[in-house]
Amino acid sequence: MNGYQESDFAGVTFSVAFTGELDRQLAAHLDKGLYQEDLAFAYWKPSRGTKRYTAILMQVVMPVEGDRVLQGNVAFTADYLGRVQRECPEGYGIALLHSHPVPGWQDMSDDDEFAEGVRLGGSVANSSGHPVLGLTRGTDGSWSARFWLRAGPRKYVRHDCETVRVAAVEALRITHHPALCPPPAEQPTQVATVSVWGAAAQADLARTRVGIVGLGSVGGIIAEALNRLGIENVTYIDHDIVEARNLDRTLNARPKDVDEHLTKVAIAKRAAEVSHTAGVFHAEAVPASILTPEGLAAALDCDVLLSCVDRPWPRALLNLIAYGHLIPVVDGGILARTDKNGRPLHVDWRIHTVTAGRACLYCLGALLRSDVALERAGKLDDPDYFANLPEADRERYARRNVFPFSLAVAGHQTLQLVGIVTGMPRVGGKGPQHYSVYPGEMRVNDVTACDPACEIQPITGTALALDDWLKATESA
């Protein structure tokens, strides 16, 4: 998935992602009414998963006077293209965006194909080292997109993107290619579900590629919930093998699985193949940590990730993915403190969605930078260091949990997933949630942004390279 030759992208699917803020900027420029199209160039960087190649739009290069010809249709001038190519930053690709005066996913006219495939194909690929990217905006805010890959001398072939994803504060808005990602057929297994939020929302939800990172007590329950919701494509990421001590909290795990040293992802996939309710279903089991190249690449294939890990280092990486690669992350955590006799003193849990424009895990107080640094230094696995920690810190790292706590957190994480995909706050809630078991109180905060000094916001939509955040071994 490097360069722009068609042979380098065999078996790869394509997508585009950008922020809600950039979408609003483009709408203000491109939407000229029913009788006038418009265009602009933009720069993008690639985000590479295992099977998906995503262009993350980063910066629009707005036209100035004389850069385009507006006569109902629209055309760019050679001067405009030349300026865009000269100013293109190292490592970036070039995209041409234009508007059509009709709604929905847009096909291309002969003039459109000539502009992208012929006028831009070779010139842009040679100057940037990346394929030409074209996008079209419809009047309803829908986007279509395609890459132009070199198939031979002076021959560039169109490859349509399956999705265009806009990561906005209120929702992840996905436009699906009508042929590559068609709406699911009506299923008798989904009648009750559709009766709650409607066929359109169910179609969006079913086609969303969902990844679960961590298939323990919470992740295993969420996996089962996604089966019942009719999600068509699910990825499970976890390197752990089920042990006897997991059986009281891991859904669908059996004593025989312990004897056979089954991975938790294998157990989740086995259950999904029996209980899923989608008409077309695919589950990918990735027996690797998110902190390995294999696990990270699998995560970058997803549209939304559910964070079901309790260690700070993986959660810090997921925090970076949510912003740098515009893949929203629904995160949850449980804290249970006990007295010296093992009786509960305090139990609570938190659920929140982090995405572009919202406060990150650090700014929510759900993750401490100091904890991340300690784990990366190996301190949290050092018994001597752990024994000398203050009691409050030892309680925080103890990771106590029971199945009913996991049920509650998994339910709310699933609801927030539905909310961020469908844009329905009356399903997902209006913001971060914090539940105290005693006295039985749910506190809900409004959605807020990161602190101005937070280091996460500047990396939003940059396709941030994450190699430095991976562990050195596959046993991570």
C-alpha positions in Angstrom: 0.0 0.0 0.0 2.7 2.4 -1.0 3.1 4.5 -4.1 0.5 4.8 -6.8 0.8 1.6 -8.9 -2.3 -0.5 -9.2 -0.3 -3.6 -8.5 0.6 -2.2 -5.0 -3.0 -2.2 -3.9 -4.2 -5.7 -4.7 -7.0 -6.9 -2.3 -7.2 -3.4 -0.7 -10.3 -1.4 0.0 -10.4 2.4 0.1 -11.8 5.0 2.3 -11.5 8.8 3.1 -11.8 10.5 6.4 -11.8 14.1 7.6 -13.1 16.1 10.5 -16.5 17.7 10.9 -14.8 21.1 11.0 -13.2 20.5 7.6 -16.5 19.3 6.3 -18.2 22.6 7.3 -15.4 24.5 5.7 -15.8 22.6 2.4 -19.6 22.9 2.5 -19.4 26.7 2.9 -17.1 26.9 -0.2 -18.6 24.2 -2.5 -22.3 24.6 -2.0 -23.3 27.2 -4.6 -26.9 26.2 -5.2 -28.6 24.2 -8.0 -27.0 25.9 -10.9 -23.3 26.2 -10.1 -20.7 23.7 -9.2 -17.4 24.6 -7.5 -14.1 23.0 -6.7 -11.0 23.1 -4.5 -7.8 21.2 -4.0 -6.7 19.7 -0.7 -3.7 17.8 0.8 -4.1 14.4 2.5 -1.9 11.7 4.2 -2.4 7.9 4.1 -3.5 5.8 7.0 -2.7 2.2 6.3 -4.5 -0.8 7.9 -4.2 -4.4 7.1 -6.7 -4.4 4.3 -7.8 -0.7 4.0 -6.1 2.3 2.7 -7.5 5.6 4.0 -6.8 9.1 2.8 -7.1 11.6 5.7 -7.8 15.0 4.4 -5.8 17.6 6.3 -5.8 21.0 4.6 -7.8 22.7 1.9 -6.0 24.9 -0.6 -8.7 27.4 -1.4 -8.8 28.9 -5.0 -8.2 32.6 -5.5 -9.4 34.9 -8.3 -8.6 33.3 -11.7 -7.9 29.8 -10.3 -11.1 28.3 -11.8 -13.7 28.7 -14.6 -17.3 28.9 -13.3 -19.9 28.4 -16.1 -22.4 26.1 -14.4 -19.8 23.4 -14.5 -16.4 24.2 -13.1 -12.8 23.7 -14.2 -9.5 24.4 -12.6 -6.7 26.4 -14.3 -3.1 25.2 -14.8 -1.9 28.0 -12.5 -4.1 26.7 -9.7 -2.8 23.1 -10.1 0.8 24.4 -10.4 0.5 26.3 -7.1 -0.9 23.3 -5.3 1.9 21.1 -6.6 4.6 23.5 -5.7 3.3 24.0 -2.2 2.5 20.4 -1.4 4.3 19.3 1.8 6.6 16.3 1.7 4.8 13.0 2.1 1.3 14.4 1.3 -1.1 13.5 -1.5 -3.3 15.9 -3.6 -7.1 15.7 -3.8 -9.5 17.4 -6.1 -12.9 18.1 -4.5 -15.9 19.4 -6.4 -19.7 19.7 -5.9 -22.7 18.3 -7.8 -26.1 19.9 -7.6 -27.9 16.6 -6.7 -28.0 14.6 -3.4 -26.5 11.2 -2.5 -23.4 9.3 -3.6 -22.2 10.8 -6.9 -21.2 9.0 -10.1 -18.8 10.8 -12.6 -19.4 12.6 -15.9 -17.0 12.2 -18.7 -15.6 15.6 -17.9 -15.0 14.6 -14.3 -13.1 11.5 -15.3 -11.0 13.4 -17.8 -10.1 16.0 -15.2 -9.1 13.5 -12.5 -7.8 10.6 -14.5 -6.1 12.4 -17.4 -5.3 15.9 -16.4 -4.2 15.0 -12.9 -3.4 11.3 -13.0 0.3 11.2 -14.0 1.2 14.8 -13.1 0.0 14.6 -9.5 1.2 11.0 -8.9 4.7 11.8 -10.2 5.0 15.0 -8.1 3.6 13.7 -4.8 4.3 9.9 -5.0 0.7 9.2 -4.1 -2.3 8.4 -6.2 -4.7 11.2 -7.3 -7.8 11.4 -5.0 -11.1 12.7 -6.2 -14.1 13.6 -4.1 -17.6 14.8 -5.0 -20.1 16.5 -2.6 -23.8 16.2 -3.0 -26.4 18.7 -2.0 -27.4 16.7 1.1 -23.8 16.6 2.4 -23.1 13.1 1.1 -19.6 12.5 -0.3 -18.2 10.1 -2.9 -14.5 9.4 -3.5 -12.1 7.4 -5.6 -8.4 6.9 -6.1 -6.7 6.8 -9.6 -4.0 4.1 -9.7 -1.5 3.7 -12.5 -2.2 0.5 -14.5 0.3 1.2 -17.3 2.0 4.0 -19.3 -0.3 7.1 -19.2 -3.2 4.9 -18.0 -4.8 5.6 -14.6 -7.7 3.4 -13.4 -10.5 4.5 -11.1 -10.9 2.7 -7.8 -14.0 3.8 -5.9 -13.9 4.2 -2.1 -16.2 2.1 -0.1 -16.8 4.9 2.4 -16.3 8.5 3.2 -16.2 9.2 6.9 -16.7 12.6 8.6 -15.7 12.5 12.2 -17.8 15.2 13.8 -18.5 16.0 17.4 -22.1 14.9 17.2 -21.7 11.8 15.1 -19.5 9.7 12.8 -21.2 10.5 9.4 -20.5 7.8 6.9 -21.5 7.9 3.2 -21.4 4.3 1.8 -20.9 3.4 -1.8 -24.3 2.0 -2.9 -22.8 -1.0 -4.8 -19.7 -1.7 -2.7 -21.5 -1.3 0.6 -25.2 -1.7 -0.1 -27.8 -1.3 2.6 -28.5 -4.7 4.2 -31.6 -6.6 3.1 -34.5 -6.5 5.6 -34.0 -9.2 8.1 -36.8 -10.9 10.2 -34.2 -11.1 13.0 -34.0 -7.3 13.2 -37.7 -6.3 13.3 -37.7 -5.3 16.9 -34.4 -3.4 16.6 -35.6 -1.5 13.5 -38.8 -0.6 15.3 -36.8 1.5 17.8 -34.5 3.6 15.6 -35.7 3.0 12.1 -34.4 1.3 8.9 -32.0 4.1 7.9 -30.2 4.1 11.2 -30.0 0.3 11.3 -28.5 0.3 7.8 -25.8 2.8 8.9 -25.1 0.8 12.0 -25.0 -2.6 10.3 -22.5 -1.4 7.7 -20.1 0.2 10.3 -16.9 -1.8 10.7 -16.6 -2.2 14.4 -13.4 -3.3 16.3 -13.3 -4.5 19.9 -9.9 -4.2 21.6 -9.8 -6.5 24.5 -12.1 -9.6 24.6 -12.3 -10.1 28.3 -15.2 -9.6 30.6 -16.6 -6.4 29.0 -15.4 -7.0 25.5 -16.9 -10.5 25.3 -20.3 -9.1 26.3 -20.1 -6.3 23.8 -19.2 -8.8 21.1 -22.4 -10.7 21.8 -24.4 -7.4 21.8 -23.0 -6.6 18.3 -24.1 -10.1 17.1 -27.7 -9.2 18.2 -27.6 -5.7 16.7 -26.8 -7.1 13.2 -23.4 -5.6 12.7 -22.0 -7.1 9.5 -18.2 -6.7 10.0 -16.5 -7.1 13.4 -12.8 -7.3 14.3 -11.7 -8.8 17.6 -8.2 -7.8 18.8 -6.6 -9.4 21.9 -3.6 -11.6 22.4 -4.8 -13.2 25.7 -5.5 -16.9 26.2 -8.5 -17.7 28.4 -7.6 -19.0 31.9 -9.6 -20.7 34.6 -9.7 -17.4 36.6 -11.5 -15.8 33.6 -14.4 -18.2 33.5 -16.6 -16.3 36.0 -16.4 -13.1 33.8 -15.9 -14.1 30.2 -19.1 -14.7 28.2 -19.1 -17.9 26.1 -15.9 -19.3 27.6 -16.0 -22.9 28.7 -13.7 -25.0 30.9 -12.7 -27.0 27.9 -11.4 -23.8 26.3 -8.9 -23.4 29.2 -7.6 -26.9 28.6 -7.2 -26.2 24.9 -5.5 -22.8 25.5 -8.0 -21.0 23.2 -7.5 -17.3 22.6 -10.3 -15.0 23.7 -10.7 -13.8 20.2 -11.3 -17.3 19.0 -14.0 -17.8 21.6 -15.7 -14.5 20.5 -15.6 -15.5 16.9 -17.0 -19.0 17.6 -19.9 -17.4 19.5 -20.6 -14.9 16.7 -20.8 -17.5 14.0 -23.7 -19.1 16.0 -25.6 -16.0 17.3 -25.1 -13.2 14.7 -28.3 -11.8 13.2 -26.8 -10.1 10.1 -27.7 -11.3 6.7 -24.1 -11.0 5.6 -21.5 -11.5 8.4 -17.7 -11.5 8.7 -15.7 -11.7 11.9 -12.0 -11.2 12.0 -10.1 -12.7 15.0 -6.7 -11.0 15.5 -4.7 -12.8 18.3 -2.4 -9.9 18.9 -2.1 -7.0 21.2 -3.0 -3.5 20.0 0.6 -2.7 20.8 1.9 -4.8 18.0 2.0 -3.9 14.2 -0.5 -6.6 13.5 -3.0 -5.4 16.1 -2.6 -1.7 15.2 -3.1 -2.4 11.5 -6.3 -4.4 12.2 -7.6 -1.4 14.3 -6.9 1.0 11.5 -9.2 -1.1 9.2 -12.2 -0.2 11.5 -14.7 2.7 11.5 -15.2 2.7 15.3 -13.3 1.0 18.1 -14.5 -0.2 21.5 -11.8 0.1 24.1 -12.2 -2.8 26.6 -8.7 -2.8 27.9 -7.7 -1.6 31.4 -4.0 -1.0 31.0 -2.9 2.6 30.4 -0.5 2.0 27.5 -3.0 0.4 25.1 -5.6 3.0 26.1 -3.1 5.8 25.3 -2.6 4.3 21.9 -6.3 4.1 21.3 -6.6 7.8 22.3 -4.0 8.7 19.6 -5.9 6.6 17.0 -9.2 8.4 17.8 -7.7 11.7 16.9 -4.7 11.1 14.6 -6.6 8.6 12.4 -10.2 9.8 13.0 -11.5 6.5 14.3 -13.8 7.2 17.2 -13.1 5.2 20.4 -15.8 4.2 22.9 -14.0 3.7 26.2 -15.1 2.3 29.5 -13.5 1.6 32.9 -14.4 0.0 36.2 -13.0 0.9 39.7 -13.8 -1.3 42.7 -12.3 -0.6 46.1 -12.6 -3.0 49.0 -11.8 -3.0 52.7 -9.3 -5.2 54.4 -11.9 -7.9 54.6 -12.6 -7.9 50.9 -16.0 -6.2 51.2 -16.9 -3.4 48.7 -16.2 0.1 49.8 -16.7 2.0 46.6 -17.6 0.9 43.0 -18.1 3.0 40.0 -17.6 3.0 36.2 -17.2 5.5 33.4 -18.2 5.4 29.8 -17.2 8.0 27.2 -16.6 8.5 23.4 -13.5 10.2 22.3 -13.3 11.7 18.8 -12.4 14.8 16.9 -13.7 17.9 18.6 -14.4 16.1 21.9 -12.2 16.0 25.0 -9.6 13.2 24.9 -9.1 10.5 27.6 -6.5 12.7 29.3 -8.7 15.8 29.5 -11.7 13.7 30.7 -9.5 12.5 33.6 -10.1 8.9 32.4 -6.4 8.3 31.7 -3.3 9.7 33.5 -0.1 10.5 31.6 1.9 9.3 34.6 0.3 5.9 34.4 1.1 5.6 30.7 4.7 6.5 31.5 4.9 4.0 34.3 3.7 1.1 32.2 5.9 2.0 29.2 8.8 1.9 31.7 7.8 -1.6 32.9 7.0 -0.3 36.4 3.5 -1.7 36.6 4.8 -5.2 36.2 7.5 -4.8 38.8 6.3 -6.4 42.1 8.7 -4.4 44.2 7.6 -1.1 42.7 3.9 -2.1 42.9 4.2 -3.0 46.6 5.6 0.4 47.5 2.9 2.4 45.7 0.4 4.4 47.8 -2.7 2.4 48.7 -4.9 4.5 46.4 -2.7 3.8 43.4 -2.6 0.1 44.2 -6.4 0.1 44.3 -6.6 1.8 40.9 -4.3 -0.8 39.4 -5.9 -3.8 41.0 -8.5 -4.2 38.2 -11.2 -5.8 40.4 -14.3 -6.8 38.6 -17.3 -9.1 38.6 -19.7 -10.1 35.8 -22.6 -7.8 36.7 -20.3 -4.8 36.6 -19.1 -5.8 33.2 -22.7 -6.2 32.0 -23.5 -2.6 33.0 -20.4 -1.1 31.3 -20.8 -3.2 28.2 -24.4 -2.1 27.8 -23.5 1.6 28.1 -20.6 1.3 25.7 -22.8 -0.4 23.2 -25.4 2.4 23.5 -22.7 5.0 23.0 -21.6 3.1 19.9 -25.1 3.3 18.5 -25.2 7.0 19.4 -22.0 8.0 17.7 -22.9 6.1 14.5 -26.6 7.2 14.2 -26.3 10.6 15.7 -29.0 9.8 18.2 -28.3 11.3 21.6 -31.5 9.8 23.0 -29.9 6.4 22.5 -26.3 7.1 23.2 -26.7 9.9 25.8 -25.5 13.5 25.6 -21.9 13.0 26.9 -19.5 11.2 29.2 -21.2 9.1 31.9 -20.0 8.3 35.4 -22.0 5.8 37.5 -21.7 5.2 41.2 -23.1 1.9 42.4 -23.9 3.5 45.8 -26.2 5.3 46.0 -27.1 4.3 42.4 -26.5 7.5 40.6 -25.5 8.2 37.0 -23.8 11.6 36.4 -23.7 12.8 32.8 -21.5 15.6 31.6 -21.9 17.8 28.5 -19.5 17.1 25.6 -16.4 19.3 26.1 -13.3 19.9 24.1 -9.7 19.3 25.2 -7.7 21.8 27.2 -6.0 24.3 24.9 -2.6 23.1 26.1 -3.4 19.4 25.4 -1.0 17.7 23.1 -3.7 15.5 21.5 -5.7 18.2 19.6 -2.8 19.2 17.3 -2.5 15.7 16.0 -6.2 15.5 15.0 -6.5 14.2 11.4 -2.8 14.0 10.8 -2.5 10.2 10.2 0.1 10.3 13.0 2.8 7.6 12.7 2.4 5.3 15.7 5.4 3.0 15.5 7.0 4.6 18.6 4.0 3.5 20.6 4.3 -0.2 19.8 6.1 -2.8 22.0 9.2 -4.4 20.6 7.9 -8.0 20.8 4.8 -9.8 19.6 4.2 -11.0 23.1 3.1 -7.4 24.0 
